[in-house]
Amino acid sequence: MATENKTVAVIGAAGKMGQRVSNNLVKSDFRTLFAENSPKGQELIRGLGRELTDSDEAAKQADVVILAVPDVVLGAVSEQLVPLMKPGAVLLTLDPAAAYAGLLTRRDDVHNAVAHPCHPSVFLERTTKEEYADTFGGIAAPQEVVASFEGPDASVRELAEAVIRTMYAPVVDVHWVTVKQLAVLEPTLVETIACMVGALLTEALHETVHTVGVPEPAARAMLLGHTQVALANTLKGDNPFSDACLIAMDYGRESIVKDDWKKVFEDDELDKVITRMLRIKEIKR
């Protein structure tokens, strides 16, 4: 798709994700507009040599409006900008929570899309120092993206995918799902479960070092190596665990994991965690 005549607006261009997507968009053929409300953020954008555009004006001009703002303000920001967008434009958010919760302002002639990066896989074959250093993605290490698009117009979805591939580059593939499916992936699968397990590993390392007294280098080396083996064996089936390890794994599940843990995949639980994440009850007071 030809992109040189298309305009993309980044709302919240000085934020963490705003900067990340902007850094890739400026290297593309897209005409990119940068909008930022905070004075400190505006100073940062100017320091990068980028021209600022008022958010209202950016929304009026853009073919794709990217809301790179905190989840808790997405409702208010969309309420301000969606009425200004031109017919046929795309409103693109980076997380599915607000879209799933119905907090985004809608217009029949504005398309809605959500795209969340998968981040470089733990099993990614890296060949350069830059790829090894890029654990988040969007710089050097290839990653995949999961996205949702609402609307029957294939050409508009093609435009959305072109923007998505650009702002999260380098991208291996874009997987299209529904908004609800994307919400089950993020937060349930990767934040509620995977990120929580990562934090639990850190707590376990702390206990091993500071409570038991194992030297930190030895404990860290053992944990990092065995984390890779655990993921390779369970997710890829590379090697079988020993019988003794399987017994220890069963003991760990009995001691740490609740029997009803799979309830987090139920709709009511998804609604509960998203309500908490977006502070919906606080906002409605």
Disulfide bonds with the S-S distance in Angstrom:
none
